Amino acid sequence: MKRALVVLAVMLPTLVEIIDTSVVTVALDHIRGSLSAGLDEATWAVTSYLVANAIVIPITGWLSRFFGRKLYLVSSVAVFTISSFLCGSAWSVGSLVFFRVIQGLGGGALQPLSQSILLESFPPAKHGAAMAIFGVGVMFGPIVGPLLGGWVTDNWSWPWIFYINIPIGIVSILLILLAIEDPPYARRMRMPIDAVGIALLAVGVGALQFVLDKGQREDWFSSSLIVGFSIVAAVFLGTLVIWEWYERNPVVDLRLFRDPNYALGNLVMFVAFLNLFGSIVLLPIFLQNLMGYTAFLAGVVLAPGGLATMLTMPAAGRIVDRGHAKWSMAGGMLVCALASYQMSRFNLEADFWSLMLPRIILGAGIGFLFIPLMTLSMSHIPNERMSSATAIFNFLRNIGGSVGVAYVTTILARRAQFHQNRLVDHLSPLDRGYRMAVDRAGQLLHLRGVGDLPPDALIHGELLRQSSMLSFNDAFFTFVILFLLLFPLAFVMKKGVPRPAALAH
C-alpha cells in the first residue's frame, strides 16, 4: 500500500507535466485569436515552456540536494499549479509566455525526481517493473495531451487546459506530503552555490533550444541570428563541461559519465528519442498534407502506437527483471528499425491499415527498447546520486527529441527540393511520356468539366506531391540506419546492481 501511494504521488504530477508539453499545441489557434496575436507569437507559449524545462532538468539533482528532495518536489508541484492558474488568467501573449516560463521551471524537475524516487522505492530486482510504470506514464501523456486539449478547447475554452491542472496539483501535494519521506542522503545539505555553472547552463541551453526551434524557419546558418545563437550555445556549453568537470560541487554532475553503462545509455537514449520524436512529427504531417487526413484521423493512426507501447512496457519490465535486459533492448531496436523501414516504403496509394500497422509495430518496439535501456543505464548508479543521474538522462532525452524535430523538418524541405529538381528533368515537351501525360490530363479535365485548368498545372501539382512523398521516404529510411547503428551497443552495456564504489569522485 505504501509503495502504491508513492507511485501515485510521483506519477500523477509527472503525467500532468508531460501532458502540458503537448496540450497547448492544439489550442494555439484559439489562443492566438483570443489574445490578438500572430501565429509566431502564439508558438512562444510552447517554446518558452520547453526552454524553461530544458534549463531546469539537468540541475534537478543539485537543487534537490540544496533544498531537500521532498521540499523541492512539493515546491515544484506548487509552482507548476499556481502558474497554471496564472496561464489561464493571462491577458496578453506576453503575460502568457512569462507564466509559461514559470510553469516550465516548476515542471522541469518532476520527471527526473519521479524516476529517481521510483528506482529507490523498488528493490534492484524490480527496477524493470519500476521503469515500466514510469514509461507508461511518459508515453501516456503525449497520447492524451492533444486529445484532451482539443476536447477542452472545443467544449469549454482554452484557459481550461491550464485550470484543470489545479485540482490535480493540490491532490499531488497532499499525496507527496503523506507518502514520501527523504532518505538521509536526499535531505537538505549545506553547499556552496555553483553560480557560474548555473549561468553557463541557462544561457547555453536556452540558446541551443532557440536554434533547434527556429533553425529551419530561419534557413539555419544562412541566418546571422542562428549563427549567433549557435556560437553562444557552443561557447557556453563547452565552457560548462570544462567548469563542471573540475568544480567541487557542480550543478551538473558530469562525473557520472565515468560509468560506461551510464555514458552508453545516454548516447542510446539521445539517438533513440531523436528517431522517436522525428517519427511522431513526420507521420501527422504526411497524413494531413499528402494523404488528406483530418487532424482527428491522423490522431487515430497515431494513437494505437502509443497504446502498443503502454502494453509492451510491462512485458519488457518482466523480461528485464528476469535478467534478459540486453535481448529485450536489442529486439526493440530491430523492431523499431523494421517499422521505420515499412514507413520508408509508404506511397500515396497507402490504405488506412497500411499506415497504422507500422506505427503499432514502432510502438511495440519502443516499449521493449526503453525499459531495459533505462534500467541498464542506472544499474551502477548509487542511490545518493540517482537524482543527478536521472536529471541528465531526461535532459538528453528531451534534447534528442528537439534535435529529431529539427532534423525532420530540415530533411523534408531539403530532400523535397532535391527530388523536385530530379523529377522535373523528365517534364520536357521533347519527352514522349510527358507529352502523353499532358494529353491524358487534358482529356480527364475536359471530361470533368474543368477544361480551363492547364494540364501542365495538374502535372506540376502531382510532381510536388511525389517529390514530397520521396522526402518522407528518405527521412524514415535514415531512422532505419540509426537504429541499426545502435544495435551493437545493446550487447556492450553490462548488467549490474547499484554499487557505491562505481562512481568515486
C-alpha positions in Angstrom: 0.0 0.0 0.0 2.8 2.4 0.9 4.6 1.7 -2.4 1.3 2.2 -4.3 0.9 5.7 -2.7 4.5 6.6 -3.6 3.9 5.6 -7.2 0.6 7.6 -7.4 2.3 10.6 -5.6 5.1 10.9 -8.1 3.4 9.8 -11.3 0.3 12.0 -11.1 2.1 15.4 -11.3 4.6 13.9 -13.8 1.7 12.8 -16.1 0.2 16.3 -15.9 3.5 17.9 -16.6 4.1 15.7 -19.7 0.5 16.4 -20.9 1.2 20.1 -20.7 4.1 19.9 -23.1 1.6 19.0 -25.9 -1.8 20.1 -24.7 -1.2 23.7 -25.8 -0.3 22.9 -29.4 -3.9 22.1 -30.4 -5.2 25.3 -28.7 -2.8 27.7 -30.4 -5.3 29.0 -32.9 -7.8 29.7 -30.2 -5.1 31.4 -28.0 -3.9 33.5 -31.0 -7.5 34.7 -31.7 -8.3 35.4 -28.1 -5.2 37.4 -27.3 -5.0 39.1 -30.7 -1.6 37.7 -31.6 0.2 36.3 -34.6 1.0 32.6 -35.0 4.7 33.2 -34.4 3.9 35.0 -31.1 1.5 32.3 -30.1 4.0 29.5 -30.6 6.2 31.0 -28.0 3.7 29.7 -25.5 5.0 26.3 -26.4 8.7 27.2 -27.0 9.1 29.1 -23.7 7.8 26.2 -21.7 10.3 23.8 -23.4 13.2 26.2 -22.9 12.5 26.6 -19.2 12.1 22.8 -18.9 15.4 22.2 -20.6 17.2 24.6 -18.2 15.8 23.1 -15.0 16.0 19.4 -15.8 19.9 19.0 -15.8 20.2 20.8 -12.4 17.4 18.9 -10.7 19.8 16.7 -8.8 21.7 19.7 -7.4 18.5 21.6 -6.5 17.1 18.5 -4.7 20.2 18.3 -2.6 20.3 22.1 -1.9 16.6 22.3 -0.8 16.0 18.7 0.2 14.2 16.4 -2.3 10.8 16.3 -0.7 10.6 20.1 -0.2 11.9 20.7 -3.7 9.3 18.2 -5.2 6.4 19.8 -3.2 7.6 23.3 -4.2 7.9 22.3 -7.9 4.3 21.0 -7.9 3.1 24.1 -6.1 4.9 26.4 -8.6 3.5 24.4 -11.5 0.0 24.5 -10.1 0.0 28.3 -9.3 1.5 29.2 -12.7 -1.2 27.0 -14.4 -3.8 29.3 -12.8 -1.9 32.4 -14.0 -1.5 30.9 -17.5 -5.3 30.5 -17.7 -5.7 34.1 -16.5 -3.2 35.6 -19.0 -4.4 38.9 -20.5 -1.8 39.1 -23.3 0.6 36.9 -25.2 3.5 38.4 -23.3 1.9 37.5 -19.9 1.1 34.0 -21.1 4.7 33.4 -22.3 6.0 34.7 -18.9 3.7 32.5 -16.9 4.6 29.5 -19.2 8.3 30.1 -18.3 7.4 29.9 -14.6 5.3 26.8 -15.3 8.2 25.2 -17.1 10.6 26.0 -14.3 8.2 24.3 -11.9 7.5 21.3 -14.0 11.0 20.6 -15.3 12.0 18.7 -12.1 9.0 16.4 -12.0 10.2 13.7 -14.4 13.8 13.2 -13.1 12.6 13.3 -9.5 9.8 10.8 -10.2 12.2 8.4 -11.9 14.8 8.5 -9.1 12.1 8.0 -6.4 10.6 5.1 -8.2 14.1 3.4 -8.6 14.8 3.9 -4.9 11.3 2.6 -3.9 11.7 -0.7 -5.7 14.5 -3.2 -5.0 17.1 -3.7 -7.7 15.4 -7.0 -8.8 12.2 -5.0 -9.6 13.8 -2.0 -11.3 12.3 -3.2 -14.6 8.8 -3.0 -13.2 9.6 0.5 -11.8 10.7 1.7 -15.2 7.7 0.1 -16.8 5.5 2.2 -14.6 7.5 5.3 -15.3 7.5 4.6 -19.1 3.7 4.0 -19.2 3.2 7.5 -17.7 5.7 9.1 -20.0 4.1 7.6 -23.1 0.5 8.2 -21.9 1.0 11.9 -21.8 1.7 12.5 -25.5 -1.4 10.4 -26.4 -3.8 12.1 -24.0 -2.4 15.7 -24.4 -3.6 16.6 -27.9 -7.0 14.8 -27.4 -7.6 16.4 -24.1 -6.5 19.8 -25.3 -8.8 19.6 -28.3 -11.8 18.4 -26.4 -11.4 21.0 -23.6 -10.8 23.8 -26.1 -13.8 22.9 -28.2 -16.3 22.3 -25.4 -15.1 24.9 -22.8 -12.4 27.4 -23.7 -8.6 27.4 -23.9 -7.9 28.7 -20.3 -9.4 25.4 -19.0 -6.4 23.5 -20.4 -4.5 25.2 -17.6 -7.2 25.3 -14.9 -7.7 21.5 -14.9 -4.1 21.2 -13.5 -5.1 23.0 -10.3 -7.1 20.2 -8.5 -4.6 17.6 -9.7 -1.8 19.7 -8.3 -3.4 20.1 -4.9 -4.1 16.3 -4.7 -0.5 15.6 -5.7 0.9 17.9 -3.0 -1.2 16.1 -0.4 0.0 12.7 -1.6 3.6 13.7 -1.6 3.3 15.0 2.0 1.6 11.8 3.0 3.6 9.1 1.2 7.2 10.3 0.5 10.0 10.5 3.1 13.5 11.6 2.3 16.3 9.1 3.0 19.3 10.7 4.8 21.2 11.3 1.5 18.2 13.2 0.0 17.8 15.7 2.8 18.8 19.3 2.6 22.6 19.8 2.5 24.6 22.9 3.1 26.7 23.5 0.0 28.1 26.5 -1.9 26.0 27.7 -4.9 27.7 27.0 -8.3 26.6 30.3 -9.7 28.9 30.1 -12.7 27.6 26.7 -13.7 24.0 27.8 -13.4 24.7 30.9 -15.6 26.6 28.9 -18.2 23.8 26.2 -18.3 20.9 28.7 -18.6 22.4 30.7 -21.4 23.9 27.7 -23.3 20.7 25.6 -23.1 18.4 28.5 -23.9 20.5 29.4 -26.9 20.6 25.7 -28.1 16.8 25.3 -27.7 16.3 28.5 -29.7 18.5 27.3 -32.5 16.6 23.9 -32.7 13.2 25.6 -32.6 13.8 28.3 -35.1 16.7 26.9 -37.3 14.7 25.6 -40.2 12.3 28.6 -40.3 15.4 30.9 -40.5 17.2 28.7 -43.0 19.8 27.6 -40.5 23.3 29.0 -40.9 22.3 31.4 -43.7 20.8 33.4 -41.0 23.1 35.6 -38.9 20.6 35.2 -36.0 21.0 31.4 -35.9 24.8 31.6 -36.4 25.0 34.0 -33.4 22.9 31.8 -31.1 24.8 28.7 -32.3 28.1 30.3 -31.3 26.7 31.3 -27.9 25.4 27.8 -27.3 28.7 26.2 -28.3 30.8 28.6 -26.2 28.7 28.4 -23.1 28.0 24.7 -23.2 31.7 23.9 -24.0 32.8 26.1 -21.1 30.1 24.4 -18.9 31.6 21.0 -19.5 35.1 22.1 -18.5 33.9 24.1 -15.5 31.6 21.3 -14.1 34.2 18.6 -14.5 36.6 20.4 -12.1 34.1 22.1 -9.9 34.0 20.6 -6.4 30.2 21.0 -6.0 28.9 21.0 -9.7 25.4 21.9 -10.5 25.5 19.2 -13.2 27.4 16.1 -12.1 29.3 15.2 -15.3 31.5 12.7 -13.4 28.6 10.3 -13.7 29.8 9.6 -17.3 32.8 7.7 -15.8 30.4 4.8 -15.6 30.4 3.2 -19.1 26.8 1.9 -18.8 25.5 5.4 -18.0 27.5 7.0 -20.8 26.4 4.5 -23.4 22.8 4.6 -22.1 22.7 8.4 -22.5 24.0 8.1 -26.1 21.5 5.5 -27.0 18.6 7.4 -25.4 19.6 10.6 -27.2 19.6 8.9 -30.7 16.6 6.8 -29.9 14.5 9.7 -28.9 15.7 11.6 -31.9 14.3 8.8 -34.0 11.1 8.5 -31.9 10.2 12.2 -31.9 11.2 12.5 -35.6 8.7 9.7 -36.5 5.9 11.2 -34.4 6.4 14.5 -36.1 6.6 13.1 -39.6 3.5 10.9 -39.5 0.8 13.5 -38.9 2.5 15.9 -41.4 2.5 13.1 -44.0 -1.1 12.1 -43.3 -2.6 15.6 -43.3 -0.6 17.2 -46.1 -0.2 14.4 -48.6 -3.0 11.9 -47.7 -5.7 14.4 -46.9 -6.4 13.1 -43.5 -8.1 15.3 -40.9 -6.3 16.0 -37.6 -8.7 13.6 -35.9 -8.0 10.8 -38.3 -4.2 11.4 -38.1 -4.6 11.0 -34.3 -6.5 7.7 -34.9 -3.5 6.4 -36.9 -1.0 7.6 -34.2 -2.9 6.5 -31.0 -2.7 2.7 -31.4 1.1 3.1 -31.5 1.1 4.7 -28.1 -1.2 2.0 -26.8 1.1 -0.6 -28.1 4.0 1.0 -26.2 1.9 1.0 -23.0 1.0 -2.7 -23.4 4.5 -3.8 -24.1 6.3 -1.9 -21.4 5.0 -4.1 -18.5 6.1 -7.2 -20.5 9.5 -5.6 -21.1 9.7 -4.9 -17.4 9.2 -8.6 -16.6 11.8 -9.6 -19.1 14.3 -7.2 -17.6 13.6 -8.4 -14.1 14.3 -12.0 -15.3 17.8 -10.9 -16.4 17.3 -10.6 -20.2 17.6 -6.8 -20.5 20.1 -6.9 -23.4 17.9 -9.2 -25.5 14.8 -7.0 -24.9 16.8 -3.9 -25.8 18.3 -5.4 -29.0 15.0 -6.8 -30.1 13.3 -3.5 -29.5 15.9 -1.8 -31.8 15.3 -4.3 -34.6 11.5 -3.9 -34.3 11.9 -0.1 -34.4 14.1 -0.5 -37.5 11.6 -2.8 -39.2 8.8 -0.3 -38.5 10.8 2.6 -39.8 11.7 0.6 -43.0 7.9 -0.1 -43.5 7.3 3.7 -43.2 10.1 4.4 -45.7 8.0 2.3 -48.2 4.9 4.5 -47.8 3.3 5.8 -51.1 0.4 8.0 -52.0 -1.9 4.9 -52.5 -1.4 3.5 -49.0 -4.6 2.5 -47.2 -5.5 3.2 -43.6 -4.4 -0.2 -42.2 -1.1 0.0 -44.1 -0.4 3.4 -42.4 -1.5 2.3 -38.9 0.3 -1.1 -38.8 3.9 0.3 -38.9 3.0 2.8 -36.2 1.8 -0.1 -34.0 5.0 -2.0 -34.6 7.1 1.0 -33.8 5.1 1.5 -30.5 5.8 -2.1 -29.5 9.5 -1.8 -30.3 9.7 1.4 -28.2 8.3 -0.5 -25.2 10.9 -3.3 -25.5 13.7 -0.8 -26.1 13.3 1.9 -23.4 12.6 -0.1 -20.3 15.9 -2.1 -20.4 17.7 1.0 -21.6 16.7 3.0 -18.6 17.3 0.1 -16.2 20.8 -0.8 -17.5 21.8 2.9 -17.7 21.1 3.3 -13.9 22.3 -0.2 -12.8 25.6 1.1 -11.4 24.4 4.4 -10.0 24.3 4.7 -6.2 21.1 5.9 -4.7 22.6 9.1 -3.4 23.4 10.2 -6.9 20.3 8.9 -8.6 18.5 12.3 -8.8 21.5 13.8 -10.6 21.7 10.8 -13.0 18.0 10.8 -13.9 18.2 14.6 -14.4 20.9 14.4 -17.0 19.3 11.3 -18.6 15.9 13.1 -19.0 17.7 16.3 -20.2 19.5 14.4 -23.0 16.3 12.6 -23.9 14.4 15.9 -24.3 17.3 17.4 -26.3 17.3 14.3 -28.5 13.6 14.9 -29.2 14.2 18.5 -30.1 17.1 17.6 -32.4 14.8 15.0 -34.0 12.1 17.5 -34.7 14.6 20.0 -36.2 16.2 17.2 -38.2 12.9 16.0 -39.9 11.7 19.5 -40.7 15.0 20.2 -42.4 15.3 17.0 -44.3 11.8 17.3 -45.6 12.5 20.7 -47.0 15.9 19.8 -48.5 15.1 16.4 -49.9 11.8 17.6 -51.4 13.8 20.2 -53.3 16.3 17.6 -54.4 13.6 15.2 -55.7 11.7 18.0 -57.4 14.8 19.1 -59.3 15.5 15.5 -60.3 11.9 14.7 -61.4 11.5 17.9 -63.3 14.2 16.8 -65.8 11.7 14.5 -67.3 9.0 17.2 -67.7 10.1 18.3 -71.2 8.0 18.7 -74.4 10.6 16.5 -76.0 9.9 13.6 -73.7 7.3 11.3 -75.2 6.0 10.1 -71.9 5.5 13.7 -70.8 3.5 14.6 -73.9 1.3 11.5 -73.4 0.7 12.5 -69.8 -0.3 16.1 -70.8 -2.7 14.8 -73.4 -4.3 12.3 -70.9 -4.6 15.0 -68.3 -6.3 17.3 -70.8 -8.8 14.6 -71.6 -9.6 14.0 -67.9 -10.0 17.7 -67.2 -12.4 18.0 -70.2 -14.4 15.1 -69.0 -14.7 16.6 -65.5 -15.8 20.0 -66.8 -12.6 21.9 -65.8 -11.1 22.3 -69.1 -9.9 25.8 -68.3 -7.2 24.4 -65.9 -4.0 23.8 -67.8 -2.9 20.2 -67.9 0.7 21.3 -67.1 -0.6 22.7 -63.7 -2.1 19.3 -62.8 1.1 17.5 -63.6 3.2 20.1 -61.7 1.0 19.6 -58.7 1.5 15.9 -58.9 5.2 16.4 -59.2 5.3 18.4 -56.0 3.3 15.6 -54.2 5.6 12.9 -55.4 8.8 14.8 -54.5 7.4 15.5 -51.1 6.5 11.8 -50.7 10.0 10.8 -51.6 11.4 13.2 -49.0 9.3 11.4 -46.3 10.7 8.1 -47.5 14.2 9.4 -47.2 13.6 10.7 -43.7 12.1 7.4 -42.5 15.0 5.4 -44.0 17.6 7.4 -42.1 15.9 6.2 -38.9 16.4 2.6 -40.1 20.1 3.2 -40.4 20.3 4.9 -37.0 18.5 2.1 -35.2 20.8 -0.5 -36.8 23.8 1.5 -35.8 22.6 1.4 -32.2 22.0 -2.3 -32.2 25.6 -3.5 -31.2 25.5 -1.1 -28.2 22.8 -3.3 -26.6 25.4 -6.0 -26.1 28.2 -3.6 -24.9 26.2 -2.4 -21.9 26.8 -4.5 -18.8 24.1 -5.8 -16.4 24.8 -5.0 -12.7 23.4 -3.8 -9.4 23.9 -0.5 -7.7 27.3 -0.3 -6.0 28.5 3.0 -4.4 32.2 2.4 -5.4 31.3 2.5 -9.1 31.4 6.3 -9.3 34.1 7.6 -7.0 34.7 11.3 -7.2 
